[in-house]
Amino acid sequence: MKSLKLLALTVLMLALLAAGYILFFDGVELALKWYFLAVHFTASKVPHFAHNLRLGAEITIKLTVISSLVGLALGLVAGISRLSQNPFFRLPAQFYIWVIRGTPLLVQILFAYNALPFLLEPLWKYLQPLGVPPIQDVLTPYWAAFIALSVNVGAYNAEVIRAGIQAIAKGQWEAAMSLGMKPFQVMRYIIVPQAIKIVVPPLVNNVIALLKDSSLASVITLLELVHQGQRIISITFRPVEVYVAVAAVYLVLTTVLTFFTDWLERNMSKSGAAV
């Protein structure tokens, strides 16, 4: 019975989330239509322009969400490995963080789109007899941007997580080890749950920065928000009005994301206080 209730609640939550997603972007598209009409764009072109910016905003938010989730996993692994005494784990993590944080995101996006297919081609050709499509068809602008953004935010998350773990008093390590817990158990049950409460605010800032940095994917012709705006400008020759609309959509997206993350922080703080 409990499992059925949990399943029903999960389905209901997913349905509400999907409905909220559709209503939100419908509202964004409607607001864009009103704006373009108010600034005297050609009425017959307004629905097309508004819809294109809406599609660009959807690609931007989807890219941000999946990249931030993968980046969180990468950051957790790299951050913990960075603290390992074993050089087999520590050195690769240090190298990864050093390279990614020391190079521009724009270069990483261009590398993922232009250089990565070339580097993987010698290995990829062995998969093609199995029916796998050419790597150029697989590594589209969307997935190249996803790889670059995930790897980039993962490096920054790793340093945040490392700092959060180091903020936990060493006495807790010693007390847990004295009780017979293994290092993995100490990390899993004692350190990480406490560190999460510390690292949530900076991780949230990384997600918001990632949302804005996703605009760099326009250089590889990904039809996200900025590139859609550039296409409209090439038709209308009215950059001021279009960039104002693009900036407004970004502001709405970051505001909604900030409200959600603030709610998450408050709930985590309450649960921490209760403990």
Buried (B, 14 or more C-beta within 10 A) or exposed (E): EEEEEEEEEEEEEEEEEEEEEEEBBEEBBEBBBEBBEEBEBEEEEBEEBBBBBBBBBBBBBBBBBEBBEBBBEBBBBBBBBBBEEEEEBBEEBBEBBEEBEEEEBBEBBBBBBEEBBEEBEEEBEEBEEEEEEEBEEBBBBBBBBBBBBBBBBBBBBBBBBBBBBBEBEEEEBEEBBEEEBEEEEBBEEBBBEBBBBBBBBBBBBBBBBBBEBBBBBBBBEBBBBBBBBBBBBEEBEBBEBBBBBBEBBBEBBBEEBBEEBEEEBEEBEEEEEEE
